[in-house]
């Protein structure tokens, strides 16, 4: 362990000193250490309240207890470091804070005269609670930048730099302090020293960040149903408030009769495919009504004790929250004017959102191009998410779960359209900004997360 790092206990680790032992406790774990030697107690007190370098702590223990106590104390520090309870600082520049329980802090051997350094393409700076944080989806630690000079160093590291060139033109920054700062970045995987391997090189920045932050393992953020806005704001209603007074009642199929004539699930699964060419006779409003009824209607509304309503629908949804909405954009449909509508799953009806406009035309053109220009879709089902409804309960994994819900809705639409002998095709792209402009809906309140093309089969 490098002797120049200043060590401290994480702020969420409590220290309790008793006569013959010291207790360290986190939210999830409690450890007891033998502390009969006075200087080991003192060293732990410094870790919590008066940070010192590792070499200073060793000297403190050695002064009255000898080398054997130093070795015991060193083993304690190694164990605490592995647990992610020890922070490493290079004052006055930065502090590395571990985020996981299997954190490993180690610095490679460096030829400081020959080696140049570049910031990893996965590292990023952002402000949170008045502090500048350096993070990376490759790292299990985050770094608080304590001084503007640390931020300046990060900026210079966008290009390959030696320690000597890094220290140039930054006041009161010695080459030695720069080396210590670089060591901190190396130990936390914020720098790129070698060419990326064949696996890592395939990842884009936003994909790896999204993957690592929406699952456990590389961060310390709360995950799952935390109800972080409970008692702070009301949840969004289970059904979106009416958007229009112009309403079209949709056809409701008889499911018992359909069960007698539908092809089997095995046949549906085996014959399902994406179809991008359509019959010149368009899909009918009755067929659209049947599809939406079978795929997306509300079957039951349930009141929960958290003062939030949930529902049951034909496709699965995490927590029964059901944040997804469907906006049928009509190009050609027997019985419906070309326009953008919103599906109300409780009343099984369409609301007119807006007449045909340039934005809707652009959405169809984008869908046509995304599907290799085989045929202009007759109907484009635009799937949106009311983010606040799902974010009210879930944290960290919320957006990832929303995308999974889009996937299960896609599959449900595919299976039912196949059974109905319609032409379905899900899209992997889309333009949320154009949808926002076409509808006037705030991008951050509700935004498109999926598109599904639909038409009459040839």
N, C-alpha and C positions, 0 to 999 in steps of 0.2 A: 504494500500500500504506500502511495507516494506521501512523503512526510509533510509536503507543503499544503495539502488540503486541510482546511478547517472543518472539523466534524461536529455535527450537532444532531440531536434527536428530532425526528419529525414533530411538527406542532400538535399532531393528534395523538402522540404517545405520552401517556402519563407516567410519572416517576413517583414511587412511594418508597421512602427509606425507613427501614426498621432496624432493630439492634443487630441482627445477624444476617440480614438479607436485604436485597434491593428488589423491588417489584416494578417491572415495566409492563404497561398494559395498553393495548389498542382496543378498538371496538370489537375485534374478533379474537384476540389472543392475549394471554397473560403469562408472563415469564418471571421466574424467581431466580436471583443470582446470589451466591454466597458472597458476603461482603464483610467478613470479619476483619480484613485489613482496612484500616482507616483510609488509606490513599485510594483504594478502589472506589470507595463510597464517594470520595471527593471528585474522582475522575468522572463518575456517572453524573454527579451534580453539575459539573462543567458541561457535559454533553447536553444537558437539558437547559441550563441557564446561562452559561458563560463559555461559548464555544472556543475550542483551542485546536491547534493542529494535532495530528496523530503523534508526531514526535514529542510535542509538548505534553500530551497526555501520558505517553509512555514514561517520560522523565518524572512526571508527577507521581506515578505509581512506583517507579523504581527507587525514588528518593529514600523511602523508609521501609519498603517492603521487599526490595531485591528483584533479581531477574526472574525468579519463578513467578512472582506476582505479575510481572510484565507479560510473560507468556500466557498466563491465564486471562489477563485483561485483553490481550490481543485476540485470543480465541473468542472472547465475548463479542468484540467488535466485528469480527468476521461473521459470526452468527447473526448479529443484528443487521449487518449490511445485506446479507442474503435475504433476510426477512423484509427488507425494504424500509427499515426504521432509521437508517442513518443518512443524513443529508451531507453533501460535500460542497464546500464553498471555496472560491478563490476571491478573497476580499481585495479591493472593494468592487469587484466586477460582477460576480454571478454566484448563484447557488443551484446545485442540482438536487431535485427532490424526487425520490423514487415513487413510483405509482403502483407497483405490484409486489406480491409476496415472494417472487422468485427472482428478484432484481440482482443483477451481477454488475459490479463496478470494477473494471480493470482497464489499465492503460497499456497499450503496446509499447515496445521499445522503439524509440524514434532517433534517427540521425538528424538532429536539429539544424545542422549546417547544410544538408543536402535536400531534405524533404520539403515539399510544398504542400499546401493544404487548400481544400476547396469545400465549401458547404455542401452537404448532401442535397440532392434535388428534392428530397422528401421533407427536409426541415423547413419550418415556417414560423414566423413571428406573428403574435397577435396580442392585443391588449385585453386583460381581464382584471376587473376590480382594481384598476389603477396601476397594474403592474404589467411589464412587457414579458411575455412568456415565449420561449423557444421550445418547440415541440417537433416530434417526428413520429410517424406511424411505425418506424423501425425501432424506436426507443421505448424503454419501459421507465423512463424518467423524463421530467420536464425541467427546464432551466429558467429560473427567474433572473432577468438581467437587472442588476442593481444600479447600474451607472450608464450614462449616455455613451461612454467610451466602449462599453461592451456591445451596444447596438451598432456603433461605428465599425467595430471589428467584424461583426456579422455582415454588415454591408460590404466591406472590402473582400470578404471571403466568397463573394459571388464569382470571383476570378481566382486562379491559383496564386497563392501567396506564400512567401517564406515568413518565418517569425520576424526577421529583420524588416522586411517590407511592410508587414502588418503594423509594426510599432511606429512606422514613419508617419509624421504629421498628426499624430494623436497626442495631445499634451499629457505629460506625467505618466507615460506608459513605457516601462522598461521592457527590454527583450525578455528578461527573466519572467516578469509578470505575464507577458504575452504567451510564453511557453506554458505557464501554469493554466492559463485560460484555454489554450489549445488542448492541453491534456484533459481538461474537464469535458470539452466537446468530443474528444476521441473516446473517452470512457463511456459517454452516453450516446454514441453512434450518430452524432450530428454532422460528422465530416465524411468525405469520400476520399479514401486513400488508395483504393484499388478499383479496377474495373468491375462493374456489376456482373454477377453470375447470370447464366442463361435464364434462371427463373425470375430474378428480381428485375431484369431489364425489360420484361414484358409488362410490368405494372406501370400504369400512369399514376401521377401523384394523387389525384382526387379519388381514384379507385382504391388505392391502398389506405388512404386516410379514412375513407368511408367504411371500408372493411374492418379496420382495426378499432375504430371508435364506436361502431355499432354492435360490437361483441366484447365479451370479457376477455381479459388476458394482457392487454397492453395499456390500460389506463385505470384510474381510480375513481372515475365518475360513477354516480349512481346509475344502476341499470334496471329496467323493468317497470312494473307498476308502482311508482313512488308517490303518485297523487300529489305532485309538487305544487299544483295550483289549488288544491283543496283549501277552502276557507279564504282564498285570495281572490278568486273570481268564479263565476258560475260556469259550469260546463255548457258547451253548445248543445242545443236540443237534438234529440235523436233524428228528427226530420227537419230539414232546412225550411225556414220560413218561406211563405209563398213569394214567388218572383214575378208573378203576372196574374192579371184577372182574366186573361184569355187562356182558357183551359180546354183540353180535348180529352174526353173520356176514352180509355183504351179497351179493346176487346179482352175479355177474360176467358181463357180456354177452360174446358172441363177436363181436369187432370185425370179423373177416373177413366174417361173415354180414351184419352191419349195413351194411358197405360196399356190399353188393349191393342193399340195400333202401332205404337213406337217400336222401332227396331231395338234389339237387345243392346245392353251396355257394351258387350264384347264387340258387336258389329260397329257401334259408334266409335269405339276406341280404334279399331282396326281401319276404319274408313276415313277417319278424321284427317284433314289436310287443309292447308291454306289455299284458297281459290281467289284469283285476282282478275278473272274475266267473268262478265255478267250477261245474262239474258237481256235482250232489248226491252222486254216487258218487265218493268221494275217490281221490286218487292212491294207488298201491300201494307197498309196501315194495320190491318188485322194480324198479319204475320209479325209486324214489329211489336204489336201489343202482346201477342202470345210469347214472343221471345223475352220481352222485359218481365212479363208475369212469371215465367218459368225460371228466370235467372236472378232477378233483383228485387222482387216485391218484399215488403215487410209482412211476415206471417204472424208476428206477435211482438208487442212492446212490453218490456218488463221494467219495473221501478226497483232500483237498488238503494241500499241504505246510505250510500255515499251521495245521495241526492242527484244521481245521474240515471237517465233512462238508457236502456240497451234494447236490442231487438234480435229477433231470429229471422234469418233470410236464407234463401236456397244455397248460397255459397258461404264458406267458413270465414270468420273474422275474429281477430284477437280481442279477447275481452268482450265480445259481442258489441263492440263500440260502433262499427260500421261507419267509417268516415268517408267512404267513397260515394261519389255522385255520378250519374250518367247524364250527359247532354247529347241527345241525338241531333246531329247536323244533317239536314235533309237536302239532298241534291235531287234525286228522283224517288218518289214514293207514291203509289196510288192511294189517294185519299188524304194526302198531306201536302201543304204548300212548302216550297223550298224556303227553309228558315232554320234557325237554331232553337231547339226546345230543351226544356229540363224535365227529367222524369221524376215524378213524385211517387216514391215507393209505397207510401201509406194508402193513398187514394187510387193508385194505379192510373195515373193520368199524365198528360204532357202539358207543360206550361210554355207559352211562347216567350222566349227570352229576347230575341231580336230577329228582325227580318233579314233576308239575305243581304250581305254587305261584302266589302272587299276583304275584310279579315276572314270571313267564313270561306270565301273563294280561295284565299291563300292556304287555309288549312287543308282544303281538298286537294289543291295542287301539290302541297308538300306530301300528302298521303300518297298521291298518284306517283310522285317521283320516288318516294321511299319504297314503293312496291314494284320498282323496276318498270314503271309506265306500261303495265299490262292493260289496265282499264280504270277509268275514273269511277271511284266507288259511288254507289247509289246512296248509301247512308254511311256516315262516319260517327261512330259512338265515341264521344270524347269522355274519358274517365278522369274525374278530378278528385282531389282529396281536400276535405275541410280539416286542415292540419291541426287547428286548435282543439278540435274534438278529441283527437287521438293524443296530442301532446299534453292535454290536461291530466291524463293518467300516467302515460308512459314516458320514459326518459332514456336517452342514449340509443336504444335500439328502435325508437319510434319510427323514424323515417324508413329504416330497413324493413320493418314490419309492414308499413304501408305498401311498399313495393311488392312484398310477398302477397298482400291482399290483391294487388293488381294482377298478379300471376294467377291466383286461384279464380279471380273473376274471368280472366282470359280463358282459362280452361273450361269454366262453366259455360261461357258463351260459345266456345268451340263445340262442346259436346251437344248442346241444345240445337245450335244451328245445323250441325251435321244430321241430327235426328229429324230436323224440319226440312232437310234437303235445300238449305240455303248456302250461299257462298260466303265463307268467313275468312278473315285474315287479320291477325293481330300485328301491330307495328311496334318496333322497338325504339322509335324516335318520336319527335313531336316538338312543337314550339309553344311553350307556356306563355310567352309574352304576347304572341299574336292572339291567343285565346283571351287573355286579359283585356287587350284592346278591343276585341270584337264584342265582349260582354260587359266591360266596365267593372268586372270583379277584381278586387285587390289581389295582386300576385301572391302576397304573403298570407292572405286569409284563406284563399282557395285557389288551387292551380292545377293544370292538367298534368297527369302522371301516366297516362296511357291512351292509346287510340286503337280502335277496332273497326276495320272496314267491313261492310256488309252489302250484300246485293242478292238478286235472284240468280239462281244457278242456271248455267247454260243447258 
